[in-house]
């Protein structure tokens, strides 16, 4: 198991634990992010991406199907599961 897979597993754990500092902390200050509705570079954009998804789906979890690794690249195949809105509003 290589470094890319280990980092991906740390990201998944931090995400599922709703650990913002841990998840954002895994990204370099010059990280680039491109996702629906959000794109840019730096930890501020990573933090924004995190908060958009965590705020919209506060009980969300990433359920891993597979992690593929090739050198310093890891690819995550997973399902994102969550209920819209805050639990108190249901």
TALIN-V545143 format. One record per helix or strand of 2 or more residues. SS is the DSSP state (A for helix, B for strand). FROM is the first residue (numbers start at 0). TO is the last residue. If there is no record, write none. Layout:
<<SS	FROM	TO> <SS	FROM	TO>>
//
This chain:
<<A	2	15> <A	19	24> <B	31	34> <B	37	40> <A	42	55> <B	60	69> <B	72	80> <A	86	88>>
//
